[in-house]
Amino acid sequence: MLQDYDLYSDEHDEQSVRMGLPRPDLYHFFDREFVHRIQKFPIGETNRPWLLSYFSKNKVFAFKVVPATTFCLGCWQWKRHIWKTNLIEKIRSRMKEEPIEFPIDDLSQLEQLEYRKVHIKGMYLFQKQFVIRWRGRLDLAENDPQKDNLIQRNWSSTLNNNGAQVITPFKISGTDQVIMINRGWIPAERIEYELNEGRQRKPIEKDITGTVRRSEMPHRFLNNQPNKNIWVYKDLKQMANHCDASPILIDVDKSLFNEGNFEPIGSQTNIALRNQHFNYMLQWFSLSAVTLIMWISKIL
């Protein structure tokens, strides 16, 4: 150890000279220590690290296992691709079905009604409305030839249509039940109006049609801050506590949008289902093929 040596002693100089070191400085001391420590473990063909030796003895077995394992993973990703494709088609077909009446007498049915359109009548309570930012206009994908790609994107906004979605409490007619309505998308310059003057509007009775939604996945880097009225993703329990409503959210349809009244643009339902399993399948099958070729070339 360092305390066992006097770096400027004659003994140190003699050891340095014997080892062929030009100067007895600290750098050479550590060089010498390293040599002393490893000289008991010569590195040669018969004394390699155990992992390399083990792999050398079992490389034929390893080359068999890797192609088989990666092939199985490719098959698994293919099954996942089929499952995810069918799920997306099921959601799309559900959204095209005729609206049903909101199950006010049995709210437990809502667990099975996500992405299903419902009809409901009630009154907007603007005093406690808030916005989820930043969001892009998801309705732009409806007539886009690249809809399959757009439908897979996450909830984050795009640079050319920055804005927010307006969430307004909604009291169902004939009951004391208050739910939340996503009235739609507004541009960035309209946000302050909805958070200030928009809250001063008197309650308005509306007959609406919309899509049942659930909470979103939390953001990786940002959190909601209800005490500051800052919202970046939809957590129905947090939102409901904030505006004194039930944790139920309905995305209103675009058919209710009136451009002349500067109302939010509806139909902001995002099918956030990424379907990258086909790409993963190709990667695993490619790796399986490459390692299989390596194995064949090794035994031939």
QUIKAGI-V734445 format. One record per pair of residues at least 24 apart in sequence whose C-alpha atoms are under 10 Angstrom apart, sorted by the first residue. I is the first residue (numbers start at 1). J is the second residue. D is the distance in whole Angstrom. If there is no record, write none. Layout:
i=I j=J d=D
i=I j=J d=D
//
This chain:
i=1 j=30 d=10
i=1 j=33 d=8
i=2 j=26 d=10
i=2 j=29 d=9
i=2 j=30 d=9
i=2 j=33 d=9
i=5 j=29 d=9
i=59 j=295 d=9
i=59 j=298 d=10
i=60 j=295 d=7
i=60 j=296 d=10
i=60 j=298 d=8
i=60 j=299 d=8
i=61 j=295 d=10
i=62 j=291 d=10
i=62 j=295 d=9
i=63 j=291 d=7
i=63 j=292 d=7
i=63 j=293 d=10
i=63 j=294 d=8
i=63 j=295 d=5
i=63 j=296 d=9
i=63 j=298 d=9
i=64 j=291 d=8
i=64 j=292 d=8
i=64 j=294 d=10
i=64 j=295 d=7
i=64 j=296 d=10
i=65 j=288 d=10
i=65 j=291 d=10
i=65 j=292 d=10
i=66 j=287 d=9
i=66 j=288 d=7
i=66 j=289 d=10
i=66 j=290 d=10
i=66 j=291 d=7
i=66 j=292 d=8
i=66 j=295 d=10
i=67 j=284 d=9
i=67 j=285 d=9
i=67 j=286 d=10
i=67 j=287 d=7
i=67 j=288 d=4
i=67 j=289 d=7
i=67 j=290 d=8
i=67 j=291 d=6
i=67 j=292 d=5
i=67 j=293 d=9
i=67 j=294 d=10
i=67 j=295 d=9
i=68 j=285 d=10
i=68 j=288 d=7
i=68 j=289 d=10
i=68 j=291 d=9
i=68 j=292 d=9
i=69 j=284 d=9
i=69 j=285 d=10
i=69 j=287 d=10
i=69 j=288 d=8
i=70 j=281 d=9
i=70 j=283 d=9
i=70 j=284 d=5
i=70 j=285 d=7
i=70 j=286 d=9
i=70 j=287 d=7
i=70 j=288 d=5
i=70 j=289 d=9
i=70 j=291 d=9
i=71 j=281 d=9
i=71 j=283 d=10
i=71 j=284 d=6
i=71 j=285 d=6
i=71 j=286 d=9
i=71 j=287 d=8
i=71 j=288 d=5
i=71 j=289 d=8
i=72 j=281 d=10
i=72 j=284 d=8
i=72 j=285 d=9
i=72 j=288 d=9
i=73 j=280 d=9
i=73 j=281 d=7
i=73 j=283 d=10
i=73 j=284 d=6
i=73 j=285 d=8
i=73 j=288 d=9
i=74 j=277 d=9
i=74 j=278 d=9
i=74 j=279 d=10
i=74 j=280 d=7
i=74 j=281 d=4
i=74 j=282 d=7
i=74 j=283 d=8
i=74 j=284 d=5
i=74 j=285 d=5
i=74 j=286 d=9
i=74 j=287 d=9
i=74 j=288 d=9
i=75 j=281 d=7
i=75 j=282 d=10
i=75 j=284 d=9
i=75 j=285 d=8
i=76 j=277 d=9
i=76 j=280 d=10
i=76 j=281 d=8
i=76 j=284 d=10
i=77 j=276 d=9
i=77 j=277 d=5
i=77 j=278 d=7
i=77 j=279 d=9
i=77 j=280 d=6
i=77 j=281 d=5
i=77 j=282 d=9
i=77 j=283 d=10
i=77 j=284 d=9
i=77 j=285 d=10
i=78 j=277 d=7
i=78 j=278 d=6
i=78 j=279 d=9
i=78 j=280 d=9
i=78 j=281 d=6
i=78 j=282 d=9
i=79 j=277 d=9
i=79 j=278 d=9
i=79 j=281 d=9
i=80 j=275 d=9
i=80 j=276 d=9
i=80 j=277 d=6
i=80 j=278 d=8
i=80 j=280 d=10
i=80 j=281 d=9
i=81 j=275 d=7
i=81 j=276 d=8
i=81 j=277 d=5
i=81 j=278 d=6
i=81 j=279 d=9
i=81 j=280 d=9
i=81 j=281 d=8
i=82 j=275 d=10
i=82 j=277 d=9
i=82 j=278 d=9
i=83 j=275 d=10
i=83 j=277 d=10
i=84 j=273 d=8
i=84 j=274 d=8
i=84 j=275 d=6
i=84 j=276 d=9
i=84 j=277 d=8
i=85 j=273 d=10
i=85 j=274 d=10
i=85 j=275 d=7
i=85 j=277 d=10
i=87 j=273 d=9
i=88 j=151 d=10
i=88 j=152 d=10
i=88 j=271 d=8
i=88 j=272 d=10
i=88 j=273 d=7
i=88 j=274 d=10
i=88 j=275 d=9
i=90 j=115 d=10
i=91 j=115 d=6
i=91 j=116 d=8
i=91 j=271 d=8
i=92 j=116 d=10
i=92 j=271 d=9
i=95 j=210 d=10
i=95 j=211 d=8
i=95 j=212 d=10
i=95 j=269 d=10
i=99 j=209 d=7
i=99 j=210 d=8
i=99 j=211 d=9
i=100 j=209 d=9
i=101 j=209 d=9
i=102 j=172 d=10
i=102 j=209 d=9
i=102 j=210 d=10
i=102 j=212 d=9
i=104 j=172 d=9
i=104 j=175 d=9
i=104 j=177 d=8
i=107 j=248 d=9
i=110 j=212 d=7
i=110 j=213 d=9
i=110 j=214 d=9
i=110 j=248 d=8
i=111 j=212 d=9
i=111 j=213 d=9
i=111 j=214 d=9
i=112 j=212 d=10
i=113 j=211 d=9
i=113 j=212 d=6
i=113 j=213 d=8
i=113 j=214 d=10
i=114 j=211 d=7
i=114 j=212 d=5
i=114 j=213 d=5
i=114 j=214 d=7
i=114 j=249 d=10
i=114 j=250 d=10
i=115 j=210 d=9
i=115 j=211 d=5
i=115 j=212 d=5
i=115 j=213 d=6
i=115 j=214 d=9
i=115 j=250 d=9
i=115 j=251 d=9
i=115 j=269 d=8
i=115 j=270 d=10
i=115 j=271 d=9
i=116 j=210 d=8
i=116 j=211 d=5
i=116 j=212 d=6
i=116 j=213 d=8
i=116 j=250 d=10
i=117 j=209 d=7
i=117 j=210 d=5
i=117 j=211 d=4
i=117 j=212 d=6
i=117 j=213 d=10
i=117 j=250 d=9
i=117 j=251 d=9
i=117 j=252 d=9
i=117 j=253 d=9
i=118 j=208 d=8
i=118 j=209 d=6
i=118 j=210 d=6
i=118 j=211 d=6
i=118 j=212 d=7
i=118 j=250 d=8
i=118 j=251 d=10
i=118 j=252 d=10
i=119 j=207 d=8
i=119 j=208 d=6
i=119 j=209 d=5
i=119 j=210 d=7
i=119 j=211 d=9
i=119 j=250 d=10
i=119 j=252 d=10
i=120 j=170 d=10
i=120 j=172 d=7
i=120 j=173 d=8
i=120 j=206 d=9
i=120 j=207 d=6
i=120 j=208 d=6
i=120 j=209 d=6
i=120 j=210 d=8
i=120 j=250 d=10
i=121 j=170 d=9
i=121 j=171 d=9
i=121 j=172 d=6
i=121 j=173 d=6
i=121 j=174 d=9
i=121 j=205 d=8
i=121 j=206 d=6
i=121 j=207 d=4
i=121 j=208 d=6
i=121 j=209 d=9
i=122 j=170 d=6
i=122 j=171 d=5
i=122 j=172 d=4
i=122 j=173 d=4
i=122 j=174 d=8
i=122 j=175 d=9
i=122 j=177 d=10
i=122 j=178 d=9
i=122 j=179 d=10
i=122 j=203 d=10
i=122 j=204 d=8
i=122 j=205 d=5
i=122 j=206 d=6
i=122 j=207 d=7
i=122 j=208 d=8
i=123 j=169 d=8
i=123 j=170 d=5
i=123 j=171 d=5
i=123 j=172 d=7
i=123 j=173 d=7
i=123 j=178 d=9
i=123 j=202 d=10
i=123 j=203 d=6
i=123 j=204 d=5
i=123 j=205 d=4
i=123 j=206 d=6
i=123 j=207 d=9
i=124 j=168 d=7
i=124 j=169 d=6
i=124 j=170 d=5
i=124 j=171 d=7
i=124 j=172 d=9
i=124 j=178 d=9
i=124 j=179 d=10
i=124 j=180 d=9
i=124 j=181 d=9
i=124 j=183 d=10
i=124 j=201 d=10
i=124 j=202 d=9
i=124 j=203 d=5
i=124 j=204 d=5
i=124 j=205 d=6
i=124 j=206 d=7
i=125 j=168 d=7
i=125 j=169 d=5
i=125 j=170 d=6
i=125 j=171 d=7
i=125 j=178 d=9
i=125 j=180 d=10
i=125 j=199 d=8
i=125 j=200 d=10
i=125 j=201 d=9
i=125 j=202 d=8
i=125 j=203 d=5
i=125 j=204 d=8
i=125 j=205 d=9
i=125 j=243 d=10
i=126 j=167 d=9
i=126 j=168 d=6
i=126 j=169 d=7
i=126 j=170 d=9
i=126 j=194 d=9
i=126 j=195 d=9
i=126 j=197 d=10
i=126 j=198 d=7
i=126 j=199 d=5
i=126 j=200 d=7
i=126 j=201 d=6
i=126 j=202 d=7
i=126 j=203 d=7
i=126 j=204 d=9
i=127 j=168 d=8
i=127 j=169 d=9
i=127 j=195 d=9
i=127 j=196 d=9
i=127 j=197 d=10
i=127 j=198 d=8
i=127 j=199 d=5
i=127 j=200 d=6
i=127 j=201 d=8
i=127 j=202 d=8
i=127 j=203 d=9
i=127 j=243 d=9
i=128 j=167 d=9
i=128 j=168 d=7
i=128 j=169 d=7
i=128 j=195 d=9
i=128 j=199 d=7
i=128 j=200 d=10
i=128 j=242 d=8
i=128 j=243 d=6
i=128 j=244 d=9
i=128 j=245 d=10
i=129 j=166 d=7
i=129 j=167 d=6
i=129 j=168 d=4
i=129 j=169 d=6
i=129 j=170 d=10
i=129 j=180 d=9
i=129 j=181 d=9
i=129 j=182 d=10
i=129 j=194 d=8
i=129 j=195 d=7
i=129 j=196 d=10
i=129 j=198 d=9
i=129 j=199 d=7
i=129 j=242 d=10
i=129 j=243 d=7
i=130 j=164 d=10
i=130 j=165 d=8
i=130 j=166 d=6
i=130 j=167 d=5
i=130 j=168 d=7
i=130 j=169 d=9
i=130 j=182 d=10
i=130 j=191 d=9
i=130 j=194 d=8
i=130 j=195 d=6
i=130 j=196 d=10
i=130 j=198 d=10
i=130 j=199 d=9
i=130 j=229 d=7
i=130 j=230 d=9
i=130 j=231 d=8
i=130 j=239 d=9
i=130 j=242 d=9
i=130 j=243 d=9
i=131 j=163 d=9
i=131 j=164 d=6
i=131 j=165 d=5
i=131 j=166 d=5
i=131 j=167 d=6
i=131 j=168 d=9
i=131 j=182 d=9
i=131 j=183 d=10
i=131 j=184 d=10
i=131 j=185 d=9
i=131 j=186 d=9
i=131 j=191 d=8
i=131 j=192 d=10
i=131 j=194 d=8
i=131 j=195 d=8
i=131 j=229 d=8
i=131 j=230 d=8
i=131 j=231 d=7
i=131 j=232 d=9
i=132 j=163 d=9
i=132 j=164 d=5
i=132 j=165 d=5
i=132 j=166 d=7
i=132 j=167 d=7
i=132 j=182 d=10
i=132 j=185 d=9
i=132 j=191 d=10
i=132 j=224 d=10
i=132 j=229 d=9
i=132 j=230 d=8
i=132 j=231 d=5
i=132 j=232 d=6
i=132 j=233 d=7
i=132 j=234 d=7
i=133 j=157 d=8
i=133 j=162 d=9
i=133 j=163 d=6
i=133 j=164 d=4
i=133 j=165 d=7
i=133 j=166 d=9
i=133 j=185 d=10
i=133 j=186 d=10
i=133 j=188 d=9
i=133 j=191 d=9
i=133 j=230 d=8
i=133 j=231 d=6
i=133 j=232 d=5
i=133 j=233 d=8
i=134 j=158 d=9
i=134 j=161 d=10
i=134 j=162 d=6
i=134 j=163 d=6
i=134 j=164 d=5
i=134 j=165 d=8
i=134 j=187 d=10
i=134 j=188 d=8
i=134 j=231 d=9
i=134 j=232 d=7
i=134 j=233 d=9
i=135 j=159 d=10
i=135 j=161 d=8
i=135 j=162 d=6
i=135 j=163 d=5
i=135 j=164 d=5
i=135 j=165 d=7
i=135 j=185 d=8
i=135 j=186 d=9
i=135 j=187 d=9
i=135 j=188 d=9
i=135 j=232 d=9
i=135 j=233 d=10
i=135 j=268 d=10
i=136 j=160 d=8
i=136 j=161 d=5
i=136 j=162 d=5
i=136 j=163 d=6
i=136 j=164 d=7
i=136 j=165 d=9
i=136 j=185 d=8
i=136 j=186 d=9
i=136 j=187 d=9
i=136 j=268 d=9
i=137 j=161 d=6
i=137 j=162 d=8
i=137 j=163 d=8
i=137 j=164 d=9
i=137 j=165 d=9
i=137 j=184 d=9
i=137 j=185 d=6
i=137 j=186 d=9
i=137 j=187 d=9
i=137 j=265 d=8
i=137 j=266 d=9
i=137 j=267 d=9
i=137 j=268 d=7
i=137 j=269 d=10
i=137 j=270 d=10
i=138 j=184 d=10
i=138 j=185 d=9
i=138 j=265 d=10
i=138 j=266 d=9
i=138 j=267 d=7
i=138 j=268 d=5
i=138 j=269 d=7
i=138 j=270 d=7
i=138 j=271 d=10
i=139 j=184 d=10
i=139 j=185 d=9
i=139 j=253 d=10
i=139 j=254 d=8
i=139 j=265 d=8
i=139 j=266 d=8
i=139 j=267 d=6
i=139 j=268 d=6
i=139 j=269 d=8
i=139 j=270 d=9
i=140 j=267 d=10
i=140 j=268 d=9
i=141 j=270 d=10
i=142 j=267 d=9
i=148 j=275 d=10
i=149 j=274 d=9
i=149 j=275 d=10
i=150 j=270 d=9
i=150 j=271 d=9
i=150 j=272 d=10
i=151 j=269 d=10
i=151 j=270 d=7
i=151 j=271 d=6
i=151 j=272 d=7
i=151 j=273 d=8
i=151 j=274 d=8
i=152 j=270 d=8
i=152 j=271 d=7
i=152 j=272 d=6
i=152 j=273 d=6
i=152 j=274 d=5
i=152 j=275 d=7
i=152 j=276 d=9
i=153 j=270 d=8
i=153 j=271 d=8
i=153 j=272 d=6
i=153 j=273 d=8
i=153 j=274 d=7
i=154 j=217 d=10
i=154 j=270 d=8
i=154 j=271 d=8
i=154 j=272 d=6
i=154 j=273 d=8
i=154 j=274 d=8
i=155 j=216 d=9
i=155 j=217 d=10
i=155 j=219 d=10
i=155 j=232 d=9
i=155 j=233 d=8
i=155 j=234 d=10
i=155 j=269 d=10
i=155 j=270 d=7
i=155 j=271 d=9
i=155 j=272 d=7
i=156 j=219 d=10
i=156 j=232 d=9
i=156 j=233 d=9
i=161 j=185 d=10
i=161 j=186 d=9
i=161 j=187 d=7
i=161 j=188 d=8
i=162 j=186 d=9
i=162 j=187 d=6
i=162 j=188 d=6
i=162 j=189 d=9
i=163 j=187 d=4
i=163 j=188 d=4
i=163 j=189 d=8
i=163 j=190 d=8
i=163 j=191 d=8
i=164 j=188 d=7
i=164 j=189 d=10
i=164 j=190 d=9
i=164 j=191 d=7
i=164 j=231 d=10
i=164 j=232 d=9
i=164 j=264 d=9
i=165 j=191 d=9
i=165 j=251 d=10
i=165 j=264 d=8
i=165 j=265 d=9
i=165 j=266 d=9
i=165 j=268 d=8
i=166 j=191 d=9
i=166 j=194 d=8
i=166 j=195 d=9
i=166 j=263 d=10
i=166 j=264 d=7
i=166 j=265 d=10
i=166 j=266 d=10
i=167 j=234 d=10
i=167 j=239 d=9
i=167 j=243 d=10
i=167 j=249 d=9
i=167 j=250 d=9
i=167 j=251 d=9
i=168 j=199 d=10
i=168 j=243 d=9
i=168 j=245 d=10
i=168 j=249 d=10
i=169 j=239 d=10
i=169 j=240 d=9
i=169 j=243 d=7
i=169 j=244 d=8
i=169 j=245 d=7
i=169 j=246 d=9
i=169 j=248 d=10
i=169 j=249 d=9
i=170 j=203 d=9
i=170 j=204 d=10
i=170 j=205 d=9
i=170 j=206 d=9
i=170 j=245 d=8
i=170 j=246 d=10
i=170 j=249 d=10
i=170 j=250 d=10
i=171 j=203 d=10
i=171 j=205 d=9
i=171 j=245 d=9
i=172 j=205 d=9
i=172 j=206 d=10
i=172 j=207 d=10
i=173 j=205 d=9
i=173 j=206 d=9
i=173 j=207 d=10
i=177 j=245 d=8
i=177 j=246 d=7
i=178 j=240 d=9
i=178 j=243 d=9
i=178 j=244 d=8
i=178 j=245 d=5
i=178 j=246 d=6
i=178 j=247 d=9
i=178 j=248 d=9
i=179 j=240 d=8
i=179 j=243 d=9
i=179 j=244 d=9
i=179 j=245 d=5
i=179 j=246 d=5
i=179 j=247 d=7
i=179 j=248 d=5
i=179 j=249 d=7
i=179 j=250 d=8
i=180 j=236 d=9
i=180 j=239 d=9
i=180 j=240 d=8
i=180 j=243 d=9
i=180 j=244 d=10
i=180 j=245 d=7
i=180 j=246 d=7
i=180 j=247 d=7
i=180 j=248 d=6
i=180 j=249 d=5
i=180 j=250 d=6
i=180 j=251 d=9
i=181 j=208 d=10
i=181 j=210 d=9
i=181 j=211 d=10
i=181 j=212 d=10
i=181 j=248 d=8
i=181 j=249 d=6
i=181 j=250 d=5
i=181 j=251 d=6
i=181 j=252 d=7
i=182 j=210 d=9
i=182 j=211 d=9
i=182 j=213 d=10
i=182 j=249 d=7
i=182 j=250 d=6
i=182 j=251 d=5
i=182 j=252 d=6
i=182 j=253 d=9
i=182 j=264 d=9
i=182 j=265 d=10
i=182 j=266 d=8
i=182 j=267 d=9
i=182 j=268 d=8
i=182 j=269 d=9
i=183 j=210 d=9
i=183 j=250 d=8
i=183 j=251 d=7
i=183 j=252 d=5
i=183 j=253 d=8
i=183 j=254 d=9
i=183 j=256 d=9
i=183 j=257 d=9
i=183 j=263 d=8
i=183 j=264 d=6
i=183 j=265 d=7
i=183 j=266 d=6
i=183 j=267 d=9
i=183 j=268 d=9
i=184 j=251 d=7
i=184 j=252 d=7
i=184 j=253 d=8
i=184 j=254 d=8
i=184 j=257 d=9
i=184 j=263 d=8
i=184 j=264 d=5
i=184 j=265 d=5
i=184 j=266 d=4
i=184 j=267 d=7
i=184 j=268 d=6
i=184 j=269 d=9
i=185 j=254 d=10
i=185 j=263 d=9
i=185 j=264 d=5
i=185 j=265 d=5
i=185 j=266 d=6
i=185 j=267 d=9
i=185 j=268 d=7
i=186 j=262 d=9
i=186 j=263 d=8
i=186 j=264 d=5
i=186 j=265 d=7
i=186 j=266 d=9
i=187 j=264 d=9
i=187 j=265 d=10
i=190 j=262 d=9
i=190 j=263 d=10
i=190 j=264 d=9
i=194 j=263 d=10
i=194 j=264 d=10
i=195 j=229 d=10
i=206 j=256 d=10
i=207 j=256 d=9
i=208 j=250 d=10
i=208 j=251 d=10
i=208 j=252 d=7
i=208 j=253 d=8
i=208 j=255 d=9
i=208 j=256 d=8
i=209 j=250 d=9
i=209 j=251 d=8
i=209 j=252 d=6
i=209 j=253 d=6
i=209 j=254 d=9
i=209 j=255 d=9
i=209 j=256 d=8
i=210 j=249 d=9
i=210 j=250 d=6
i=210 j=251 d=5
i=210 j=252 d=4
i=210 j=253 d=5
i=210 j=254 d=9
i=210 j=255 d=10
i=210 j=256 d=10
i=210 j=266 d=9
i=210 j=267 d=8
i=210 j=269 d=9
i=211 j=249 d=8
i=211 j=250 d=5
i=211 j=251 d=5
i=211 j=252 d=7
i=211 j=253 d=7
i=211 j=267 d=8
i=211 j=268 d=10
i=211 j=269 d=7
i=212 j=248 d=8
i=212 j=249 d=6
i=212 j=250 d=5
i=212 j=251 d=7
i=212 j=252 d=9
i=212 j=269 d=9
i=213 j=248 d=8
i=213 j=249 d=6
i=213 j=250 d=6
i=213 j=251 d=7
i=213 j=269 d=8
i=213 j=270 d=9
i=214 j=247 d=9
i=214 j=248 d=8
i=214 j=249 d=7
i=214 j=250 d=9
i=215 j=239 d=10
i=215 j=247 d=9
i=215 j=248 d=9
i=215 j=249 d=9
i=216 j=272 d=9
i=217 j=272 d=10
//
